[in-house]
Amino acid sequence: MKKQRCLVCGYVYEPEAGDPANGVTPETAWENVPEDWTCPVCGADKEEFEEV
């Protein structure tokens, strides 16, 4: 599973870790992260991320 980086603040979404504090369980691939999820650091929308 590939990581995604926020273009606004640089936060890296790691599928292995997920984002449990915001409802995304570990091992959740990027394509399965809900469309309304936002960056936990800056609040950017999912479309503001790029694959790294």
PDB file as gemmi writes it, atoms N, CA and C in Angstrom:
CRYST1    1.000    1.000    1.000  90.00  90.00  90.00 P 1                      
ATOM      1  N   MET A   1       0.859  -1.183   0.000  1.00  0.00           N  
ATOM      2  CA  MET A   1       0.000   0.000   0.000  1.00  0.00           C  
ATOM      3  C   MET A   1       0.897   1.236   0.000  1.00  0.00           C  
ATOM      4  N   LYS A   2       0.496   2.204  -0.786  1.00  0.00           N  
ATOM      5  CA  LYS A   2       1.312   3.392  -0.961  1.00  0.00           C  
ATOM      6  C   LYS A   2       0.897   4.523  -0.032  1.00  0.00           C  
ATOM      7  N   LYS A   3       1.878   5.316   0.335  1.00  0.00           N  
ATOM      8  CA  LYS A   3       1.647   6.466   1.207  1.00  0.00           C  
ATOM      9  C   LYS A   3       1.172   7.654   0.372  1.00  0.00           C  
ATOM     10  N   GLN A   4       0.505   8.581   1.048  1.00  0.00           N  
ATOM     11  CA  GLN A   4       0.006   9.805   0.407  1.00  0.00           C  
ATOM     12  C   GLN A   4       0.459  11.002   1.237  1.00  0.00           C  
ATOM     13  N   ARG A   5       0.925  12.067   0.571  1.00  0.00           N  
ATOM     14  CA  ARG A   5       1.394  13.253   1.278  1.00  0.00           C  
ATOM     15  C   ARG A   5       0.465  14.432   1.008  1.00  0.00           C  
ATOM     16  N   CYS A   6       0.136  15.162   2.079  1.00  0.00           N  
ATOM     17  CA  CYS A   6      -0.683  16.364   1.966  1.00  0.00           C  
ATOM     18  C   CYS A   6       0.147  17.463   1.310  1.00  0.00           C  
ATOM     19  N   LEU A   7      -0.380  18.044   0.244  1.00  0.00           N  
ATOM     20  CA  LEU A   7       0.326  19.105  -0.459  1.00  0.00           C  
ATOM     21  C   LEU A   7       0.294  20.422   0.310  1.00  0.00           C  
ATOM     22  N   VAL A   8      -0.590  20.540   1.281  1.00  0.00           N  
ATOM     23  CA  VAL A   8      -0.720  21.773   2.051  1.00  0.00           C  
ATOM     24  C   VAL A   8       0.281  21.814   3.203  1.00  0.00           C  
ATOM     25  N   CYS A   9       0.346  20.726   4.004  1.00  0.00           N  
ATOM     26  CA  CYS A   9       1.176  20.766   5.218  1.00  0.00           C  
ATOM     27  C   CYS A   9       2.276  19.718   5.266  1.00  0.00           C  
ATOM     28  N   GLY A  10       2.258  18.735   4.364  1.00  0.00           N  
ATOM     29  CA  GLY A  10       3.297  17.719   4.347  1.00  0.00           C  
ATOM     30  C   GLY A  10       2.998  16.464   5.152  1.00  0.00           C  
ATOM     31  N   TYR A  11       1.833  16.410   5.829  1.00  0.00           N  
ATOM     32  CA  TYR A  11       1.439  15.200   6.569  1.00  0.00           C  
ATOM     33  C   TYR A  11       1.443  14.010   5.614  1.00  0.00           C  
ATOM     34  N   VAL A  12       1.950  12.871   6.074  1.00  0.00           N  
ATOM     35  CA  VAL A  12       1.976  11.658   5.258  1.00  0.00           C  
ATOM     36  C   VAL A  12       0.988  10.648   5.829  1.00  0.00           C  
ATOM     37  N   TYR A  13       0.020  10.258   5.003  1.00  0.00           N  
ATOM     38  CA  TYR A  13      -0.919   9.195   5.379  1.00  0.00           C  
ATOM     39  C   TYR A  13      -0.244   7.872   5.096  1.00  0.00           C  
ATOM     40  N   GLU A  14      -0.107   7.054   6.141  1.00  0.00           N  
ATOM     41  CA  GLU A  14       0.490   5.737   6.014  1.00  0.00           C  
ATOM     42  C   GLU A  14      -0.596   4.689   6.211  1.00  0.00           C  
ATOM     43  N   PRO A  15      -0.912   3.905   5.180  1.00  0.00           N  
ATOM     44  CA  PRO A  15      -1.979   2.909   5.281  1.00  0.00           C  
ATOM     45  C   PRO A  15      -1.806   1.941   6.443  1.00  0.00           C  
ATOM     46  N   GLU A  16      -0.575   1.581   6.763  1.00  0.00           N  
ATOM     47  CA  GLU A  16      -0.328   0.635   7.851  1.00  0.00           C  
ATOM     48  C   GLU A  16      -0.835   1.191   9.187  1.00  0.00           C  
ATOM     49  N   ALA A  17      -0.724   2.496   9.357  1.00  0.00           N  
ATOM     50  CA  ALA A  17      -1.144   3.147  10.605  1.00  0.00           C  
ATOM     51  C   ALA A  17      -2.589   3.618  10.551  1.00  0.00           C  
ATOM     52  N   GLY A  18      -3.063   3.987   9.362  1.00  0.00           N  
ATOM     53  CA  GLY A  18      -4.402   4.551   9.236  1.00  0.00           C  
ATOM     54  C   GLY A  18      -4.494   5.888   9.963  1.00  0.00           C  
ATOM     55  N   ASP A  19      -5.685   6.232  10.391  1.00  0.00           N  
ATOM     56  CA  ASP A  19      -5.930   7.452  11.177  1.00  0.00           C  
ATOM     57  C   ASP A  19      -7.070   7.142  12.141  1.00  0.00           C  
ATOM     58  N   PRO A  20      -6.807   6.257  13.120  1.00  0.00           N  
ATOM     59  CA  PRO A  20      -7.862   5.793  14.022  1.00  0.00           C  
ATOM     60  C   PRO A  20      -8.604   6.912  14.751  1.00  0.00           C  
ATOM     61  N   ALA A  21      -7.917   7.994  15.060  1.00  0.00           N  
ATOM     62  CA  ALA A  21      -8.563   9.104  15.767  1.00  0.00           C  
ATOM     63  C   ALA A  21      -9.667   9.742  14.930  1.00  0.00           C  
ATOM     64  N   ASN A  22      -9.599   9.523  13.613  1.00  0.00           N  
ATOM     65  CA  ASN A  22     -10.591  10.100  12.709  1.00  0.00           C  
ATOM     66  C   ASN A  22     -11.360   9.034  11.926  1.00  0.00           C  
ATOM     67  N   GLY A  23     -11.435   7.826  12.489  1.00  0.00           N  
ATOM     68  CA  GLY A  23     -12.283   6.788  11.919  1.00  0.00           C  
ATOM     69  C   GLY A  23     -11.696   5.945  10.814  1.00  0.00           C  
ATOM     70  N   VAL A  24     -10.374   6.034  10.575  1.00  0.00           N  
ATOM     71  CA  VAL A  24      -9.750   5.220   9.527  1.00  0.00           C  
ATOM     72  C   VAL A  24      -8.853   4.189  10.207  1.00  0.00           C  
ATOM     73  N   THR A  25      -9.264   2.934  10.150  1.00  0.00           N  
ATOM     74  CA  THR A  25      -8.542   1.875  10.843  1.00  0.00           C  
ATOM     75  C   THR A  25      -7.210   1.565  10.162  1.00  0.00           C  
ATOM     76  N   PRO A  26      -6.238   1.041  10.930  1.00  0.00           N  
ATOM     77  CA  PRO A  26      -4.976   0.622  10.319  1.00  0.00           C  
ATOM     78  C   PRO A  26      -5.220  -0.380   9.192  1.00  0.00           C  
ATOM     79  N   GLU A  27      -4.306  -0.382   8.240  1.00  0.00           N  
ATOM     80  CA  GLU A  27      -4.359  -1.238   7.053  1.00  0.00           C  
ATOM     81  C   GLU A  27      -5.442  -0.789   6.055  1.00  0.00           C  
ATOM     82  N   THR A  28      -5.871   0.476   6.118  1.00  0.00           N  
ATOM     83  CA  THR A  28      -6.850   0.996   5.163  1.00  0.00           C  
ATOM     84  C   THR A  28      -6.119   1.623   3.980  1.00  0.00           C  
ATOM     85  N   ALA A  29      -6.285   1.022   2.801  1.00  0.00           N  
ATOM     86  CA  ALA A  29      -5.670   1.563   1.590  1.00  0.00           C  
ATOM     87  C   ALA A  29      -6.271   2.932   1.278  1.00  0.00           C  
ATOM     88  N   TRP A  30      -5.485   3.781   0.619  1.00  0.00           N  
ATOM     89  CA  TRP A  30      -5.911   5.146   0.318  1.00  0.00           C  
ATOM     90  C   TRP A  30      -7.252   5.179  -0.412  1.00  0.00           C  
ATOM     91  N   GLU A  31      -7.450   4.297  -1.353  1.00  0.00           N  
ATOM     92  CA  GLU A  31      -8.705   4.301  -2.123  1.00  0.00           C  
ATOM     93  C   GLU A  31      -9.913   3.958  -1.258  1.00  0.00           C  
ATOM     94  N   ASN A  32      -9.673   3.377  -0.084  1.00  0.00           N  
ATOM     95  CA  ASN A  32     -10.771   3.031   0.822  1.00  0.00           C  
ATOM     96  C   ASN A  32     -10.980   4.046   1.940  1.00  0.00           C  
ATOM     97  N   VAL A  33     -10.141   5.079   1.973  1.00  0.00           N  
ATOM     98  CA  VAL A  33     -10.335   6.159   2.944  1.00  0.00           C  
ATOM     99  C   VAL A  33     -11.566   6.943   2.480  1.00  0.00           C  
ATOM    100  N   PRO A  34     -12.504   7.242   3.367  1.00  0.00           N  
ATOM    101  CA  PRO A  34     -13.728   7.949   2.963  1.00  0.00           C  
ATOM    102  C   PRO A  34     -13.431   9.274   2.257  1.00  0.00           C  
ATOM    103  N   GLU A  35     -14.243   9.613   1.279  1.00  0.00           N  
ATOM    104  CA  GLU A  35     -14.049  10.839   0.503  1.00  0.00           C  
ATOM    105  C   GLU A  35     -14.164  12.091   1.362  1.00  0.00           C  
ATOM    106  N   ASP A  36     -14.899  12.018   2.465  1.00  0.00           N  
ATOM    107  CA  ASP A  36     -15.057  13.205   3.313  1.00  0.00           C  
ATOM    108  C   ASP A  36     -13.992  13.299   4.405  1.00  0.00           C  
ATOM    109  N   TRP A  37     -13.028  12.378   4.408  1.00  0.00           N  
ATOM    110  CA  TRP A  37     -11.919  12.437   5.360  1.00  0.00           C  
ATOM    111  C   TRP A  37     -11.072  13.659   5.035  1.00  0.00           C  
ATOM    112  N   THR A  38     -10.522  14.293   6.058  1.00  0.00           N  
ATOM    113  CA  THR A  38      -9.637  15.433   5.843  1.00  0.00           C  
ATOM    114  C   THR A  38      -8.328  15.219   6.592  1.00  0.00           C  
ATOM    115  N   CYS A  39      -7.306  15.930   6.179  1.00  0.00           N  
ATOM    116  CA  CYS A  39      -5.992  15.838   6.812  1.00  0.00           C  
ATOM    117  C   CYS A  39      -6.133  16.139   8.300  1.00  0.00           C  
ATOM    118  N   PRO A  40      -5.613  15.261   9.157  1.00  0.00           N  
ATOM    119  CA  PRO A  40      -5.748  15.481  10.596  1.00  0.00           C  
ATOM    120  C   PRO A  40      -4.899  16.639  11.119  1.00  0.00           C  
ATOM    121  N   VAL A  41      -3.971  17.134  10.316  1.00  0.00           N  
ATOM    122  CA  VAL A  41      -3.113  18.239  10.741  1.00  0.00           C  
ATOM    123  C   VAL A  41      -3.679  19.586  10.319  1.00  0.00           C  
ATOM    124  N   CYS A  42      -4.034  19.710   9.014  1.00  0.00           N  
ATOM    125  CA  CYS A  42      -4.442  21.020   8.504  1.00  0.00           C  
ATOM    126  C   CYS A  42      -5.875  21.088   7.988  1.00  0.00           C  
ATOM    127  N   GLY A  43      -6.556  19.923   7.886  1.00  0.00           N  
ATOM    128  CA  GLY A  43      -7.943  19.917   7.431  1.00  0.00           C  
ATOM    129  C   GLY A  43      -8.129  19.926   5.923  1.00  0.00           C  
ATOM    130  N   ALA A  44      -7.036  19.741   5.158  1.00  0.00           N  
ATOM    131  CA  ALA A  44      -7.143  19.722   3.695  1.00  0.00           C  
ATOM    132  C   ALA A  44      -7.979  18.527   3.239  1.00  0.00           C  
ATOM    133  N   ASP A  45      -8.681  18.693   2.134  1.00  0.00           N  
ATOM    134  CA  ASP A  45      -9.489  17.624   1.557  1.00  0.00           C  
ATOM    135  C   ASP A  45      -8.601  16.532   0.963  1.00  0.00           C  
ATOM    136  N   LYS A  46      -9.189  15.375   0.777  1.00  0.00           N  
ATOM    137  CA  LYS A  46      -8.470  14.206   0.268  1.00  0.00           C  
ATOM    138  C   LYS A  46      -7.823  14.479  -1.095  1.00  0.00           C  
ATOM    139  N   GLU A  47      -8.420  15.324  -1.917  1.00  0.00           N  
ATOM    140  CA  GLU A  47      -7.841  15.598  -3.240  1.00  0.00           C  
ATOM    141  C   GLU A  47      -6.583  16.459  -3.171  1.00  0.00           C  
ATOM    142  N   GLU A  48      -6.239  16.929  -1.985  1.00  0.00           N  
ATOM    143  CA  GLU A  48      -5.015  17.722  -1.801  1.00  0.00           C  
ATOM    144  C   GLU A  48      -3.813  16.840  -1.460  1.00  0.00           C  
ATOM    145  N   PHE A  49      -3.916  15.527  -1.705  1.00  0.00           N  
ATOM    146  CA  PHE A  49      -2.844  14.601  -1.405  1.00  0.00           C  
ATOM    147  C   PHE A  49      -2.257  14.036  -2.697  1.00  0.00           C  
ATOM    148  N   GLU A  50      -0.962  13.677  -2.646  1.00  0.00           N  
ATOM    149  CA  GLU A  50      -0.308  13.017  -3.775  1.00  0.00           C  
ATOM    150  C   GLU A  50       0.416  11.778  -3.281  1.00  0.00           C  
ATOM    151  N   GLU A  51       0.567  10.813  -4.176  1.00  0.00           N  
ATOM    152  CA  GLU A  51       1.249   9.573  -3.830  1.00  0.00           C  
ATOM    153  C   GLU A  51       2.739   9.815  -3.672  1.00  0.00           C  
ATOM    154  N   VAL A  52       3.316   9.196  -2.637  1.00  0.00           N  
ATOM    155  CA  VAL A  52       4.777   9.309  -2.432  1.00  0.00           C  
ATOM    156  C   VAL A  52       5.405   7.930  -2.378  1.00  0.00           C  
TER     157      VAL A  52                                                      
END                                                                             
